[in-house]
Structure formats: structure tokens, C-alpha cells
């Protein structure tokens, strides 16, 4: 089984989990900025339809026959989720948290675009979609860097206290890792490696941070949503990685073979 299928499996399964959690609890603790979906006219119906579409498409991207349609539906769903976050940015432009929420939703959108690119028969369009997914993920990595800088103290508190040498050490190290990944992805230098390592780091966040939080406080809706969102972002990053080529390195590689 190719590594790309593992990434898509994580992405699809996490999309299903996110949709199920949202259908179970559509409160502010679960969704933060996205809870506004439920308060607009016909919001409950719209929100439920979007979550059902997300669940169905999360399953659909796992199969070759349905991957293209499923990726289009997921792209629409995550684009709408991203647009919902803009209202909070406009309301509080000097607060970074709404920007962070926007890029958290943009990340799975990039994953869906990468899946679509893998089904595109036109080579030029496939390259364009893959490049768009990579650049979007690079901006997301930059946003994750800024979020951890602005909320470093909160980030440090999430690190399990039993991991040496200290919580602050790991908060700073992962912030630097996000920054280096963002640079590599955006300039397309060893971008695939950077994306893979970023996906691994996010997966470890889910395992080391959110699984213990769920075990300790399974009644907290926020823990469930953060757990699902972390793995959704990890799966999206992994998926983009498997459809990224370090084009900037190709001329050098060709010259070295002459």
C-alpha cells in the first residue's frame, strides 16, 4: 500500500469523525467560530447538510471511482467553513485567533484540492492544482507558526508534563519546526519532506496531547473537536505531501546527471 493511500485514509476518516462530532454537538465549545453556522436562518439545516456531505465525501475519497466527486464536495464544504471564519476576522482584526481558525479550515481545503489534482487527467491543470494545494498548506504552516508564537504559553501547557526537558522547550521547538516547514513548502525546496515531517508532527500532537486529554476529560466537547481537527489537518498535510514534487530542485538534479 502506497504511503499516499495512508494519508488519504487518515484524511477521509478524520473528515467523517469531524462530521459526526458536529452532528452530535453543535455548540460553541465544539466549533468555536464555526458555531455561527447554526445561528443563521436555516442554519441548522444547512449545517447538518454540510456535515452529512463531509461524512459521505470523507468515505468517497477513499475509492478511485468516487474520489473526484468526493474531493469536489469536500472542497466546497471546507471553502464554506473558511469563509465563515472571515466574519470573526472582520469583527476583531487585531486578534490573531480568528486568523488561525481560518487557516485551520483552509488546511483541509488544500487536502481536498490535492485529492482532486490526483484525479485530473489534464497535466497542466493537475500541476496547477497541486501547486495551489502546496502554497495553501505553506500559508497554513506559517499561520500555525504565528499562532504558537502569539499563544506560546497556552501551547506550552498542552505539552504533556512528563516529556523532558520542559513544556516550554517543546513549544518553542515545534514553533521553529512549523516556521522551517512553512519556508520550505512556500519556496518548494524539499517541500515534500517538509510536508511529511509536518504531518508526522501533527499526528504526534494528536497522539500525545489530545488522546490523553480525551481519556482524562471525555465529557469535554472541545477535546473531541480538537482531537478530530488535529488528525484532519495531519491527514490533509500528508495528502498534499504525496502530490507534491520539488520542482525547484529538478533543474539541479538534471544538471548533476550530465
Backbone bond lengths (Angstrom), bond angles and torsions (degrees), N, CA, C in turn:
res aa  C-N    CA-C-N  psi(-1)  N-CA   C-N-CA  omega(-1)  CA-C   N-CA-C  phi
1 X - - - 1.469 - - 1.526 109.55 -
2 X 1.301 117.03 128.99 1.449 121.17 -178.22 1.519 110.76 -71.16
3 X 1.340 114.87 152.04 1.458 119.31 -179.33 1.512 111.44 -61.93
4 X 1.346 116.95 -30.34 1.454 120.40 179.54 1.510 112.17 -61.33
5 X 1.337 116.95 -34.10 1.457 120.43 179.49 1.526 110.70 -69.74
6 X 1.337 116.72 -35.10 1.460 120.07 176.18 1.532 110.73 -61.72
7 X 1.338 115.31 -44.79 1.457 119.30 179.05 1.508 111.73 -62.78
8 X 1.327 116.45 -42.87 1.460 120.16 179.22 1.526 110.86 -66.44
9 X 1.339 116.45 -35.23 1.464 120.50 177.53 1.528 110.44 -63.38
10 X 1.328 116.57 -44.62 1.462 120.28 177.93 1.520 110.78 -64.17
11 X 1.324 116.64 -41.95 1.459 121.74 179.81 1.526 110.83 -62.82
12 X 1.324 116.77 -49.32 1.457 120.54 -178.42 1.514 112.75 -65.35
13 X 1.349 116.50 -44.94 1.469 120.11 -179.93 1.521 111.15 -63.12
14 X 1.323 117.34 -38.61 1.466 121.03 179.86 1.525 111.14 -69.26
15 X 1.343 116.64 -36.26 1.465 120.02 176.05 1.522 110.42 -61.65
16 X 1.329 116.27 -41.22 1.467 120.81 176.79 1.527 110.19 -62.27
17 X 1.332 116.34 -45.75 1.465 120.35 -178.69 1.523 111.65 -62.69
18 X 1.338 116.52 -43.34 1.467 120.62 178.69 1.526 110.32 -59.38
19 X 1.334 116.34 -43.99 1.458 120.43 179.97 1.511 112.24 -64.15
20 X 1.321 116.99 -41.90 1.471 121.07 179.78 1.523 110.99 -64.31
21 X 1.330 116.41 -44.69 1.464 120.65 179.49 1.520 110.53 -61.39
22 X 1.325 116.24 -41.70 1.466 120.06 -179.34 1.523 111.35 -64.62
23 X 1.329 116.88 -38.06 1.460 119.68 179.19 1.530 111.20 -69.53
24 X 1.321 115.91 -30.47 1.466 120.01 179.15 1.528 111.76 -75.21
25 X 1.349 116.13 -44.58 1.465 121.11 -176.95 1.524 108.83 -135.40
26 X 1.318 117.76 111.21 1.461 119.02 174.42 1.522 109.45 -113.31
27 X 1.337 114.58 61.58 1.461 120.42 179.13 1.528 109.96 -111.54
28 X 1.316 116.01 173.68 1.467 120.66 -176.11 1.525 111.61 -66.67
29 X 1.343 118.03 -30.38 1.451 120.61 179.84 1.524 111.03 -68.49
30 X 1.312 116.03 -30.83 1.462 119.43 -179.13 1.514 111.32 -81.48
31 X 1.333 117.03 -43.14 1.450 119.81 -168.08 1.520 116.07 -111.12
32 X 1.337 118.35 -13.13 1.453 121.19 -179.08 1.526 110.40 52.74
33 X 1.351 119.59 -109.63 1.467 120.53 -177.51 1.525 112.83 -67.61
34 X 1.320 117.86 -34.19 1.462 120.18 -175.67 1.526 113.18 -73.73
35 X 1.333 117.57 -9.10 1.472 118.35 179.12 1.533 110.97 -65.14
36 X 1.352 116.32 -16.32 1.469 119.76 178.01 1.529 111.58 -62.81
37 X 1.327 116.65 -22.91 1.453 119.56 176.91 1.520 112.17 -56.49
38 X 1.324 114.71 -35.46 1.457 119.01 -172.91 1.527 112.28 -81.51
39 X 1.334 117.37 -13.52 1.459 120.49 -175.04 1.529 113.97 -99.24
40 X 1.353 118.12 -10.92 1.459 120.26 178.96 1.533 109.70 -78.84
41 X 1.339 118.04 163.36 1.471 119.51 177.16 1.530 111.48 -54.86
42 X 1.311 116.02 130.88 1.467 122.98 -176.34 1.526 111.56 59.61
43 X 1.326 115.39 20.97 1.465 119.99 -176.66 1.511 113.36 -62.26
44 X 1.326 116.90 -37.76 1.461 120.02 -179.38 1.525 110.67 -63.02
45 X 1.323 115.81 -43.12 1.465 120.08 179.55 1.530 110.39 -67.15
46 X 1.347 115.36 -45.47 1.470 119.96 -179.71 1.526 110.42 -61.65
47 X 1.342 115.30 -47.32 1.463 120.47 -178.85 1.517 111.75 -60.60
48 X 1.328 116.75 -45.25 1.468 120.36 179.63 1.525 111.11 -63.35
49 X 1.326 116.87 -40.19 1.467 120.42 178.44 1.527 110.90 -63.17
50 X 1.339 116.38 -41.81 1.458 120.13 179.21 1.525 111.63 -64.61
51 X 1.326 116.29 -40.28 1.459 119.66 -179.32 1.528 111.16 -70.13
52 X 1.312 117.21 -38.63 1.467 120.23 175.89 1.525 110.13 -63.81
53 X 1.339 116.09 -40.88 1.466 120.49 177.47 1.525 110.36 -63.05
54 X 1.327 116.30 -39.03 1.462 120.53 178.76 1.526 110.71 -64.86
55 X 1.318 117.24 -42.89 1.464 120.95 179.23 1.529 110.55 -62.88
56 X 1.337 116.54 -49.42 1.460 120.86 -178.96 1.524 111.38 -61.76
57 X 1.333 116.35 -41.32 1.466 120.42 -178.24 1.523 111.51 -73.76
58 X 1.339 116.83 -31.83 1.462 119.55 175.27 1.516 111.45 -60.46
59 X 1.326 115.60 -37.06 1.468 120.48 174.72 1.527 110.26 -73.31
60 X 1.333 116.30 -40.22 1.454 121.66 -174.84 1.511 114.66 -63.73
61 X 1.351 118.27 -34.00 1.462 119.48 -177.09 1.532 112.56 -70.75
62 X 1.317 116.89 -9.87 1.459 120.16 -179.62 1.525 112.53 -81.71
63 X 1.315 116.85 -11.00 1.463 120.96 -176.38 1.524 110.31 -119.71
64 X 1.326 115.83 137.65 1.460 121.20 -174.56 1.526 112.24 -59.56
65 X 1.321 117.55 -39.00 1.461 120.84 -175.64 1.530 112.63 -68.35
66 X 1.312 116.94 -29.15 1.472 120.53 -174.90 1.521 113.10 -111.12
67 X 1.340 117.73 -2.87 1.471 120.82 -173.55 1.520 112.38 -60.34
68 X 1.332 117.20 -40.76 1.468 120.09 -176.51 1.526 111.30 -64.68
69 X 1.326 116.54 -51.03 1.471 120.21 179.79 1.524 110.20 -63.70
70 X 1.327 116.66 -43.16 1.461 120.70 -179.13 1.524 111.38 -61.66
71 X 1.343 117.12 -39.80 1.468 119.93 179.96 1.525 111.11 -67.00
72 X 1.323 117.21 -34.33 1.466 120.32 177.67 1.531 110.10 -66.60
73 X 1.328 116.48 -44.72 1.465 120.42 179.33 1.520 110.52 -63.29
74 X 1.329 117.37 -44.71 1.464 120.10 178.40 1.522 111.31 -62.48
75 X 1.325 117.17 -37.71 1.466 120.20 178.34 1.522 110.83 -61.49
76 X 1.329 116.91 -42.24 1.466 121.00 178.53 1.524 110.21 -64.81
77 X 1.337 116.82 -44.81 1.471 121.35 -178.90 1.522 110.38 -60.37
78 X 1.334 117.27 -49.75 1.465 119.77 -176.48 1.528 112.23 -73.66
79 X 1.319 117.14 -26.82 1.461 119.27 173.31 1.529 109.69 -65.37
80 X 1.322 117.39 -43.51 1.466 120.89 177.61 1.517 110.99 -63.78
81 X 1.330 116.98 -40.87 1.463 120.27 177.61 1.528 110.83 -60.96
82 X 1.341 116.16 -40.16 1.468 120.31 178.97 1.524 110.79 -64.95
83 X 1.331 116.32 -42.98 1.464 120.54 -178.60 1.524 111.62 -64.64
84 X 1.338 116.63 -33.73 1.466 119.99 178.16 1.528 110.78 -59.59
85 X 1.329 116.59 -34.42 1.470 120.83 -177.59 1.526 112.65 -70.56
86 X 1.322 118.15 -19.53 1.462 121.09 -176.53 1.522 111.57 -64.48
87 X 1.334 116.47 -34.08 1.470 119.52 179.32 1.522 111.33 -58.85
88 X 1.337 117.09 -39.77 1.467 120.66 178.86 1.521 111.27 -69.59
89 X 1.323 116.89 -32.97 1.468 120.45 177.18 1.526 110.48 -65.90
90 X 1.327 116.06 -43.60 1.465 121.04 179.18 1.524 110.64 -64.89
91 X 1.334 116.11 -37.76 1.464 120.39 -178.38 1.519 112.46 -70.26
92 X 1.337 116.91 -32.28 1.468 120.31 -178.87 1.528 109.36 -140.07
93 X 1.329 117.98 72.40 1.470 121.16 -174.03 1.526 114.53 -67.05
94 X 1.336 117.80 -18.15 1.461 120.90 -178.36 1.529 112.47 -92.52
95 X 1.312 117.02 -2.61 1.461 121.85 178.65 1.522 108.25 -102.58
96 X 1.331 117.19 131.24 1.461 118.22 -173.59 1.527 114.08 -80.70
97 X 1.301 118.24 -23.81 1.465 121.34 -174.68 1.539 113.25 -51.36
98 X 1.347 120.19 -45.32 1.468 119.33 178.61 1.530 113.26 -62.52
99 X 1.340 116.41 -34.55 1.463 119.25 176.12 1.534 109.82 -63.79
100 X 1.335 115.11 -42.59 1.454 119.52 178.36 1.515 111.95 -60.48
101 X 1.335 116.87 -40.55 1.463 121.01 178.23 1.522 111.21 -63.87
102 X 1.337 116.05 -38.98 1.465 120.27 178.15 1.526 110.93 -59.26
103 X 1.327 116.48 -47.22 1.463 119.45 -177.48 1.526 112.01 -73.34
104 X 1.326 117.47 -25.49 1.461 119.59 173.48 1.526 110.87 -63.63
105 X 1.323 117.01 -33.97 1.463 121.02 177.18 1.525 111.70 -82.82
106 X 1.330 116.74 -27.98 1.460 120.50 178.02 1.522 111.07 -68.25
107 X 1.326 116.70 -31.42 1.459 121.31 -177.08 1.533 112.13 -59.87
108 X 1.343 119.75 -53.47 1.472 118.27 175.94 1.522 113.43 -63.99
109 X 1.337 118.03 -27.39 1.461 120.22 173.87 1.526 109.90 -60.40
110 X 1.329 116.47 -41.59 1.467 120.86 177.75 1.527 110.41 -63.86
111 X 1.341 116.66 -38.01 1.457 119.99 177.45 1.512 111.55 -62.70
112 X 1.334 116.56 -42.39 1.464 121.06 179.12 1.524 110.83 -64.87
113 X 1.340 117.19 -39.21 1.462 120.85 178.17 1.528 110.60 -64.53
114 X 1.343 116.52 -38.22 1.461 120.41 178.42 1.528 111.12 -63.90
115 X 1.329 116.51 -39.96 1.464 119.93 177.39 1.529 109.46 -63.62
116 X 1.335 116.20 -43.52 1.467 119.62 178.16 1.521 110.62 -60.48
117 X 1.327 117.35 -41.70 1.465 121.29 -179.80 1.524 110.96 -59.35
118 X 1.337 116.65 -34.40 1.464 120.16 -178.97 1.521 112.27 -69.78
119 X 1.343 116.89 -16.95 1.461 120.78 179.79 1.527 112.33 -101.86
120 X 1.327 117.02 -4.37 1.469 122.32 -176.63 1.529 110.09 -78.41
121 X 1.336 116.28 124.09 1.459 121.51 -177.72 1.521 112.46 -81.15
122 X 1.336 116.48 -28.07 1.456 120.27 178.77 1.530 108.93 -77.51
123 X 1.335 116.96 118.00 1.464 121.88 -173.63 1.520 112.46 -60.61
124 X 1.334 116.80 -42.84 1.462 120.49 -177.77 1.528 110.86 -64.13
125 X 1.340 116.32 -43.80 1.464 119.53 179.21 1.527 110.84 -67.58
126 X 1.323 117.23 -37.71 1.467 120.51 179.00 1.526 110.65 -61.27
127 X 1.334 116.33 -42.96 1.468 120.73 178.33 1.525 110.65 -63.53
128 X 1.330 116.30 -41.17 1.466 120.72 -179.90 1.523 111.13 -63.57
129 X 1.331 116.90 -43.55 1.469 120.34 179.63 1.528 111.14 -67.41
130 X 1.321 117.14 -40.18 1.468 120.03 178.04 1.524 110.39 -63.71
131 X 1.338 116.33 -41.27 1.457 119.55 177.95 1.517 112.32 -64.23
132 X 1.331 116.06 -39.51 1.466 120.47 177.84 1.526 110.76 -62.70
133 X 1.337 116.28 -44.01 1.467 120.65 179.34 1.525 110.78 -62.60
134 X 1.341 116.45 -41.50 1.465 120.04 -179.99 1.522 111.50 -65.36
135 X 1.325 117.15 -47.44 1.464 120.20 -179.31 1.531 111.13 -63.33
136 X 1.335 115.93 -40.46 1.459 118.72 177.35 1.511 111.92 -61.77
137 X 1.347 116.36 -41.78 1.461 120.09 178.24 1.519 111.31 -65.69
138 X 1.342 116.49 -34.81 1.453 119.77 176.89 1.520 111.74 -63.00
139 X 1.332 116.58 -41.18 1.466 120.49 176.21 1.521 111.19 -65.22
140 X 1.326 116.22 -36.43 1.469 119.78 177.20 1.530 110.56 -64.44
141 X 1.333 116.33 -42.02 1.466 120.25 177.95 1.525 110.82 -61.71
142 X 1.336 115.83 -39.01 1.463 120.42 176.38 1.524 110.43 -63.69
143 X 1.321 116.83 -40.86 1.464 120.82 178.08 1.522 111.38 -64.29
144 X 1.337 117.11 -40.82 1.467 120.26 178.13 1.527 110.39 -62.48
145 X 1.334 115.55 -36.05 1.469 119.99 176.53 1.527 110.50 -61.67
146 X 1.328 116.29 -49.96 1.461 120.46 -178.61 1.527 111.48 -64.48
147 X 1.314 117.28 -38.69 1.466 120.62 179.36 1.515 110.16 -60.68
148 X 1.331 116.32 -43.08 1.468 118.44 -179.32 1.525 112.09 -71.92
149 X 1.332 116.70 -28.93 1.472 119.03 176.09 1.521 110.12 -69.05
150 X 1.339 116.36 -48.54 1.457 120.70 -177.20 1.530 112.78 -69.32
151 X 1.329 115.97 -29.26 1.473 120.43 -177.59 1.526 110.22 -122.54
152 X 1.342 114.87 43.68 1.462 120.66 -175.47 1.534 111.69 -61.59
153 X 1.318 116.12 -40.35 1.466 118.89 -178.42 1.527 110.90 -63.73
154 X 1.330 116.53 -41.47 1.460 120.17 178.75 1.534 110.47 -67.87
155 X 1.342 115.57 -40.32 1.463 120.10 178.34 1.519 110.93 -60.51
156 X 1.327 116.41 -43.00 1.465 120.75 -179.97 1.526 111.28 -61.72
157 X 1.315 117.50 -36.79 1.470 120.70 -179.35 1.524 112.25 -66.21
158 X 1.338 116.72 -23.36 1.464 120.03 179.50 1.522 112.29 -76.99
159 X 1.334 117.12 -21.87 1.463 120.65 -178.68 1.533 108.88 -69.16
160 X 1.343 118.18 128.72 1.471 120.42 177.50 1.522 110.89 -55.14
161 X 1.300 115.73 131.48 1.462 120.72 -173.02 1.523 112.55 -67.97
162 X 1.334 117.63 -19.17 1.465 120.83 -177.18 1.529 112.99 -80.86
163 X 1.358 117.15 -7.69 1.463 119.86 179.88 1.528 109.74 -86.67
164 X 1.351 118.92 116.93 1.472 120.15 179.66 1.523 110.27 -76.48
165 X 1.351 119.34 159.16 1.459 125.18 2.88 1.529 113.72 -87.49
166 X 1.352 118.35 -30.03 1.461 120.12 179.96 1.520 109.90 -162.40
167 X 1.322 115.67 162.63 1.462 120.72 178.70 1.527 111.12 -65.91
168 X 1.334 116.24 -41.83 1.465 120.48 -178.84 1.524 111.21 -64.20
169 X 1.323 116.63 -38.24 1.466 121.18 178.64 1.524 110.42 -56.88
170 X 1.321 117.64 -48.03 1.462 121.09 -177.18 1.526 111.61 -72.30
171 X 1.310 116.85 -31.52 1.465 119.36 176.41 1.528 110.26 -64.56
172 X 1.326 116.62 -43.33 1.462 120.74 179.10 1.524 110.73 -68.73
173 X 1.338 117.28 -42.94 1.462 121.11 -178.22 1.532 111.62 -62.47
174 X 1.323 117.04 -43.23 1.470 119.37 179.82 1.527 111.56 -70.12
175 X 1.325 116.60 -29.77 1.467 120.21 175.60 1.530 109.87 -65.22
176 X 1.318 116.12 -45.05 1.469 120.86 176.91 1.526 110.16 -62.49
177 X 1.333 116.77 -39.96 1.461 121.25 179.92 1.531 110.77 -62.46
178 X 1.332 116.67 -43.27 1.465 120.36 176.77 1.530 110.67 -61.45
179 X 1.334 116.31 -41.85 1.468 120.60 -178.70 1.523 111.12 -63.95
180 X 1.322 117.27 -45.17 1.462 121.03 179.37 1.530 110.70 -65.18
181 X 1.333 115.56 -39.58 1.470 119.20 177.65 1.520 110.59 -62.76
182 X 1.327 116.77 -43.07 1.465 121.17 -179.41 1.528 110.87 -59.32
183 X 1.330 116.07 -45.27 1.469 120.04 -179.73 1.524 110.54 -62.79
184 X 1.329 116.05 -47.72 1.457 121.07 -178.38 1.526 111.81 -61.27
185 X 1.320 116.36 -42.41 1.468 120.89 -178.17 1.524 110.77 -68.63
186 X 1.317 116.68 -44.41 1.461 120.66 -175.38 1.525 112.46 -68.22
187 X 1.330 117.47 -35.99 1.464 119.85 179.81 1.530 111.30 -92.57
188 X 1.330 116.86 -2.78 1.467 123.23 177.56 1.527 112.50 59.64
189 X 1.330 114.49 45.92 1.455 121.36 173.59 1.524 107.35 -116.44
190 X 1.341 116.29 111.95 1.463 121.56 -174.07 1.530 110.56 54.57
191 X 1.335 115.17 38.14 1.465 120.12 -175.72 1.527 112.09 -65.14
192 X 1.336 116.90 -40.16 1.458 118.89 -179.09 1.519 110.83 -62.24
193 X 1.328 116.79 -44.49 1.464 120.71 178.30 1.527 110.28 -61.37
194 X 1.333 116.65 -43.84 1.468 120.59 -179.83 1.530 110.91 -61.83
195 X 1.326 116.35 -41.96 1.458 120.40 179.55 1.523 111.35 -65.64
196 X 1.320 116.80 -41.12 1.459 120.38 178.64 1.522 111.72 -63.72
197 X 1.330 115.67 -43.73 1.466 119.40 179.15 1.525 111.23 -66.89
198 X 1.321 116.76 -36.69 1.461 120.97 176.93 1.529 110.27 -65.30
199 X 1.339 116.71 -41.40 1.466 120.20 177.04 1.518 110.81 -62.38
200 X 1.333 116.95 -40.66 1.463 121.12 177.74 1.523 110.82 -62.97
201 X 1.324 116.62 -44.08 1.464 120.27 179.74 1.526 111.16 -62.48
202 X 1.328 117.06 -42.40 1.461 120.83 179.12 1.528 110.85 -65.44
203 X 1.325 116.58 -38.43 1.464 120.20 177.22 1.515 110.85 -62.96
204 X 1.333 116.56 -40.64 1.464 120.47 176.86 1.522 111.09 -64.98
205 X 1.353 117.11 -35.28 1.469 119.83 174.16 1.526 109.33 -56.54
206 X 1.336 115.44 -47.56 1.459 119.73 -178.53 1.510 112.49 -61.76
207 X 1.338 115.85 -41.49 1.464 120.33 -176.85 1.524 111.91 -73.96
208 X 1.332 116.74 -46.14 1.465 120.99 -172.51 1.527 113.74 -85.72
209 X 1.330 116.57 -27.18 1.474 119.77 -176.53 1.522 111.95 -102.17
210 X 1.340 116.44 -56.38 1.465 118.52 -168.14 1.522 114.51 -84.88
211 X 1.329 118.33 -30.25 1.467 118.27 175.41 1.528 111.14 -64.60
212 X 1.358 119.11 -47.00 1.468 118.48 175.27 1.532 112.86 -61.10
213 X 1.338 116.98 -35.86 1.468 120.25 177.66 1.521 110.64 -63.88
214 X 1.322 116.55 -38.80 1.468 120.66 178.41 1.522 111.01 -66.93
215 X 1.322 115.27 -40.91 1.468 119.19 179.44 1.529 110.56 -63.90
216 X 1.332 115.50 -40.49 1.466 119.94 -178.06 1.519 112.25 -75.85
217 X 1.353 117.24 -37.30 1.474 120.74 -175.72 1.528 109.24 -139.11
218 X 1.305 116.62 70.48 1.458 121.00 -178.70 1.521 112.47 -70.26
219 X 1.334 116.60 -15.27 1.467 120.05 -179.85 1.532 112.43 -79.92
220 X 1.331 117.41 -13.79 1.465 121.66 -177.16 1.522 110.03 -81.48
221 X 1.320 117.35 115.65 1.457 121.47 -179.57 1.527 111.80 -61.82
222 X 1.321 116.66 -36.06 1.458 120.79 -178.33 1.526 111.08 -60.38
223 X 1.331 117.09 -38.47 1.465 120.25 179.05 1.529 111.20 -62.56
224 X 1.324 116.31 -39.43 1.467 120.19 179.28 1.524 111.40 -66.48
225 X 1.326 116.61 -44.17 1.469 119.49 -178.24 1.523 111.26 -67.79
226 X 1.339 117.60 -39.56 1.458 120.42 179.10 1.529 111.14 -68.72
227 X 1.326 116.36 -37.83 1.460 121.33 176.23 1.527 110.57 -59.59
228 X 1.334 116.06 -50.22 1.467 120.59 -178.63 1.524 111.41 -66.43
229 X 1.340 117.12 -42.05 1.459 120.64 -178.03 1.528 111.39 -66.07
230 X 1.338 116.72 -37.51 1.469 120.17 179.28 1.524 110.94 -61.19
231 X 1.325 116.62 -45.61 1.465 119.62 179.95 1.527 111.64 -72.77
232 X 1.335 117.23 -29.61 1.464 120.08 175.60 1.530 109.95 -64.50
233 X 1.328 116.69 -44.27 1.464 120.99 178.80 1.525 110.56 -66.83
234 X 1.340 116.66 -40.28 1.467 120.37 177.58 1.523 110.45 -61.52
235 X 1.336 116.71 -44.29 1.459 120.53 179.25 1.516 112.43 -64.69
236 X 1.338 116.55 -40.15 1.463 120.67 178.06 1.528 110.63 -64.13
237 X 1.329 116.43 -42.59 1.469 120.94 179.20 1.520 110.81 -63.18
238 X 1.317 116.70 -44.02 1.460 122.06 178.61 1.530 110.56 -61.91
239 X 1.325 115.71 -42.14 1.465 120.62 -179.74 1.528 110.91 -63.70
240 X 1.324 116.94 -44.27 1.468 120.20 177.81 1.522 110.48 -63.04
241 X 1.339 116.55 -38.48 1.464 120.53 179.76 1.523 111.78 -58.10
242 X 1.325 116.05 -41.72 1.466 119.97 -176.10 1.524 112.69 -74.87
243 X 1.324 116.96 -7.91 1.469 120.56 177.57 1.524 110.57 -119.36
244 X 1.340 115.83 24.44 1.457 121.74 179.36 1.517 109.56 -114.93
245 X 1.310 116.56 135.95 1.463 122.05 174.39 1.515 108.07 -121.75
246 X 1.311 116.09 138.67 1.465 120.96 -179.83 1.515 109.40 -79.44
247 X 1.330 115.26 75.20 1.461 120.26 -174.86 1.523 112.53 -62.64
248 X 1.344 115.33 -30.44 1.466 118.09 -178.30 1.524 111.73 -65.99
249 X 1.358 116.74 -20.51 1.448 119.37 -178.65 1.518 112.82 -91.86
250 X 1.338 117.00 -12.70 1.451 120.12 -173.22 1.519 113.78 -62.38
251 X 1.363 119.98 -42.95 1.461 118.64 178.38 1.519 113.10 -58.13
252 X 1.350 116.20 -41.40 1.467 120.57 178.52 1.514 110.22 -62.85
253 X 1.347 115.43 -42.64 1.457 119.53 -179.10 1.518 110.61 -63.24
254 X 1.327 117.39 -39.46 1.454 121.09 179.69 1.542 110.66 -66.44
255 X 1.320 114.98 -41.21 1.473 118.15 -179.16 1.524 110.84 -64.28
256 X 1.347 115.72 -36.11 1.449 119.32 -177.29 1.516 113.03 -68.79
257 X 1.369 115.45 -18.33 1.467 119.81 -178.89 1.522 111.88 -91.30
258 X 1.325 116.81 -6.57 1.483 120.12 -177.37 1.531 109.71 -77.54
